[in-house]
Amino acid sequence: IAFVGRSNAGKSTAINTLTQQTQLAYASKKPGRTQHINLFALGRQGSTDAVLADLPGYGYAAVPLSDKQRWQRVMANYLVSRPNLAGIVMLADPRHGLKELDELLLEVIRPRVEQGLPFLILLTKADKLNRTEQNKALQITRLQAGGGTVMLFSALKRQGVEDAALWLRDVVDDAAPAPDDE
């Protein structure tokens, strides 16, 4: 399951919160720290139930333009051509809404989502909005989501954590190979 989003959208914090681990993904105050695809194997008793892929953030990052463009190519290629990709989680700050780069990403993944690839937009940092602002952000993003599920999420206030974890569990369960009936 790939985690994508703008730099500083809260990908690392969301991964850490959802996996109930404090330092699995490195969360930094400085945008653009994730510069590679980081894979996290999750499971019990030495088995791997799921792999979370933390992709580099896009948008603002204090790095050269050539690096940003390389990250965008790697990310687009990963999302479009990865055969074992079971789902995509896009993280966005609801205070800013979906930006141009988010819209471009939606266009890149649209064919896979139309073919049934599960897609979730987590509106992170929801605790920074009042209830009216949260509802407005949720409604606007649902219109833009192109068939994806949209949820409010706050690691700080634990808002939406259980719903997002259940969504991830459903994606993992649906992607698991069926046991042999022998």
Backbone torsions as a table, in degrees:
resi	resn	phi	psi	omega
1	ILE	NA	122.4	-177.0
2	ALA	-90.0	135.8	173.9
3	PHE	-107.3	121.5	-177.6
4	VAL	-131.5	159.9	176.5
5	GLY	162.8	169.3	178.2
6	ARG	-62.0	156.1	172.7
7	SER	-57.7	137.0	178.4
8	ASN	73.8	20.5	177.0
9	ALA	-85.4	-13.1	177.9
10	GLY	100.1	26.3	-179.0
11	LYS	-60.3	-50.6	-177.0
12	SER	-63.1	-42.9	178.9
13	THR	-62.7	-41.6	179.1
14	ALA	-64.4	-44.1	178.5
15	ILE	-60.4	-46.8	179.7
16	ASN	-61.3	-42.8	-179.3
17	THR	-66.0	-46.3	-176.6
18	LEU	-68.9	-28.1	179.4
19	THR	-94.3	-0.6	-179.4
20	GLN	57.2	38.7	176.8
21	GLN	-129.0	136.1	-173.5
22	THR	-80.0	-26.9	-174.6
23	GLN	-133.9	31.2	177.0
24	LEU	-65.9	-56.6	176.6
25	ALA	-101.5	139.2	-178.3
26	TYR	-77.0	116.3	178.0
27	ALA	-99.7	126.5	-176.7
28	SER	-127.0	153.1	173.6
29	LYS	-75.6	-19.6	-176.1
30	LYS	-94.0	117.4	-179.3
31	PRO	-61.8	149.2	174.0
32	GLY	87.3	18.1	-179.1
33	ARG	-74.1	-33.6	178.0
34	THR	-77.8	110.9	-176.3
35	GLN	-116.5	3.0	178.1
36	HIS	-136.9	169.3	172.0
37	ILE	-81.7	115.6	179.2
38	ASN	-100.6	126.0	-179.1
39	LEU	-105.9	134.2	179.4
40	PHE	-123.3	114.4	177.9
41	ALA	-83.6	131.3	-179.5
42	LEU	-122.6	140.8	177.8
43	GLY	169.8	178.0	-179.8
44	ARG	-112.6	149.3	172.2
45	GLN	51.5	44.8	174.3
46	GLY	79.9	-2.8	178.1
47	SER	-98.7	153.6	179.5
48	THR	-103.2	115.7	176.8
49	ASP	-89.3	-33.7	-176.3
50	ALA	-154.4	156.8	173.1
51	VAL	-125.1	124.3	175.3
52	LEU	-97.7	133.1	179.0
53	ALA	-110.5	115.7	177.7
54	ASP	-93.4	105.8	-177.5
55	LEU	-88.9	154.3	179.5
56	PRO	-57.6	143.5	176.1
57	GLY	-70.0	156.7	177.4
58	TYR	-122.0	162.6	-177.0
59	GLY	96.2	-137.5	-175.9
60	TYR	-64.2	126.0	169.6
61	ALA	-164.3	141.7	-177.8
62	ALA	-82.4	64.7	179.2
63	VAL	-136.2	160.8	179.5
64	PRO	-61.8	150.4	179.9
65	LEU	-56.1	-37.7	-179.4
66	SER	-61.8	-36.8	177.6
67	ASP	-66.7	-44.2	179.1
68	LYS	-59.0	-44.7	-178.9
69	GLN	-65.7	-38.4	177.7
70	ARG	-64.0	-44.0	178.1
71	TRP	-59.1	-43.9	-178.0
72	GLN	-63.4	-39.9	177.6
73	ARG	-65.1	-45.1	179.7
74	VAL	-61.5	-45.5	-177.9
75	MET	-64.5	-47.0	-179.7
76	ALA	-61.1	-43.8	179.4
77	ASN	-61.2	-43.2	179.9
78	TYR	-61.0	-46.7	-175.4
79	LEU	-71.8	-29.8	-176.2
80	VAL	-87.8	-37.2	-168.9
81	SER	-112.1	-3.8	-177.8
82	ARG	-73.0	109.7	-174.9
83	PRO	-68.3	-28.8	-177.1
84	ASN	-95.9	15.1	175.9
85	LEU	-70.7	120.2	-174.5
86	ALA	-99.1	-16.7	-178.9
87	GLY	-175.7	162.4	178.7
88	ILE	-129.7	133.6	174.4
89	VAL	-116.6	115.7	175.5
90	MET	-99.7	131.4	177.9
91	LEU	-107.0	135.5	-179.6
92	ALA	-142.7	146.8	177.0
93	ASP	-83.8	116.9	-175.4
94	PRO	-67.2	-16.2	177.7
95	ARG	-69.9	-24.0	-177.3
96	HIS	-110.5	-14.1	-177.9
97	GLY	69.7	-177.2	178.2
98	LEU	-76.8	130.0	-178.7
99	LYS	-99.3	178.9	-177.0
100	GLU	-55.8	-43.4	-179.5
101	LEU	-67.2	-32.9	175.2
102	ASP	-64.5	-43.2	179.0
103	GLU	-62.1	-40.3	177.6
104	LEU	-63.1	-41.4	178.3
105	LEU	-63.1	-41.6	177.3
106	LEU	-58.3	-40.6	178.5
107	GLU	-65.4	-39.4	179.9
108	VAL	-61.9	-42.9	-174.7
109	ILE	-91.3	-9.8	-176.0
110	ARG	-49.7	-46.7	179.6
111	PRO	-58.2	-39.7	179.8
112	ARG	-70.5	-37.8	178.9
113	VAL	-66.4	-40.7	177.9
114	GLU	-64.3	-26.7	176.8
115	GLN	-83.4	0.4	174.8
116	GLY	109.9	3.2	178.7
117	LEU	-67.7	122.6	179.5
118	PRO	-60.9	138.2	-175.6
119	PHE	-140.0	129.7	-178.2
120	LEU	-128.9	133.5	170.1
121	ILE	-106.3	118.6	175.3
122	LEU	-99.0	118.8	175.9
123	LEU	-87.3	94.3	-173.6
124	THR	-75.3	169.5	177.4
125	LYS	57.1	31.0	-177.9
126	ALA	-62.4	-23.0	179.9
127	ASP	-65.6	-14.7	-179.6
128	LYS	-84.6	-0.9	178.4
129	LEU	-115.9	151.0	172.5
130	ASN	-80.0	173.1	-174.7
131	ARG	-58.3	-42.6	179.4
132	THR	-62.5	-44.4	179.2
133	GLU	-65.7	-38.1	177.7
134	GLN	-61.3	-47.5	-179.4
135	ASN	-62.5	-40.2	178.7
136	LYS	-64.1	-46.8	179.2
137	ALA	-60.8	-40.8	179.3
138	LEU	-62.9	-46.1	-179.4
139	GLN	-64.4	-44.7	-179.2
140	ILE	-64.3	-44.4	-177.9
141	THR	-67.3	-36.0	177.0
142	ARG	-60.3	-36.8	177.7
143	LEU	-66.5	-30.7	-177.2
144	GLN	-90.2	-13.5	-167.2
145	ALA	-69.9	-17.1	176.9
146	GLY	58.6	44.2	176.8
147	GLY	97.0	-4.2	179.0
148	GLY	-86.0	164.3	174.8
149	THR	-87.1	144.2	179.2
150	VAL	-125.1	133.4	178.6
151	MET	-137.8	146.8	169.3
152	LEU	-80.0	146.6	-175.1
153	PHE	-148.0	133.8	173.0
154	SER	-142.0	114.3	176.1
155	ALA	-65.7	-37.6	-178.0
156	LEU	-63.7	-47.3	-177.2
157	LYS	-96.8	1.2	-179.6
158	ARG	63.4	21.9	179.5
159	GLN	-75.8	126.8	176.8
160	GLY	77.7	-1.2	-176.6
161	VAL	-63.7	-48.2	-178.4
162	GLU	-64.1	-43.7	179.5
163	ASP	-62.4	-42.3	179.1
164	ALA	-66.6	-40.0	178.8
165	ALA	-63.9	-40.2	177.0
166	LEU	-65.4	-39.6	177.5
167	TRP	-60.2	-46.3	179.1
168	LEU	-62.0	-42.9	179.6
169	ARG	-60.6	-43.2	178.5
170	ASP	-61.6	-41.2	178.9
171	VAL	-63.9	-44.7	179.6
172	VAL	-63.0	-45.3	-179.6
173	ASP	-63.6	-40.4	179.8
174	ASP	-68.3	-29.0	-178.3
175	ALA	-86.0	-15.4	-177.9
176	ALA	-66.2	138.3	176.8
177	PRO	-62.8	141.8	179.4
178	ALA	-68.7	137.4	178.1
179	PRO	-67.1	149.1	179.3
180	ASP	-66.0	142.6	-179.5
181	ASP	-90.2	17.2	-176.3
182	GLU	-81.2	NA	NA
